[in-house]
Amino acid sequence: MKSMTTFAAAAALALSLAGCATTVGKDFDQSKIGGFVAHQTTMDQVIAQLGQPQETESESDGTTRLHYQYVLSKGSVSDYVPFAPVKASTDGKSTFLYFDRAGKYLRAESTQSNM
């Protein structure tokens, strides 16, 4: 009976770990950035389309940088079993948007990764 209890506990633990996922930031539609027009699109318009940024920085020259980031890391049960192949996956995207001192869009720097 003890081995059945141990098996049930191990199975419950394995099932709980199977759905583990970690996120950083809030998902945003990176494809919308291509529609922003330099020196015309305002910071308020960008925030209306992408949502609040994860981070906002004001530079000493009066420019502002908005940082949007989203990372999703999914684990699998085999990640917690010794000598089993790792099946975790991580998808991420990060975008920095730059604005002049009047709050007009200048440029964007984006990255995206799938591992």
Buried (B, 14 or more C-beta within 10 A) or exposed (E): EEEEEEEEEEEEEEEEBBEBEEEEBEEBEBEEBEEBEEEEBBBEBBBEBBEEBBEBEEEEEEBBBBBBBBBBBBBBBBBEEEEEEEEBEEEBBBBBBBBBEEBBBBEBEEEEEEE
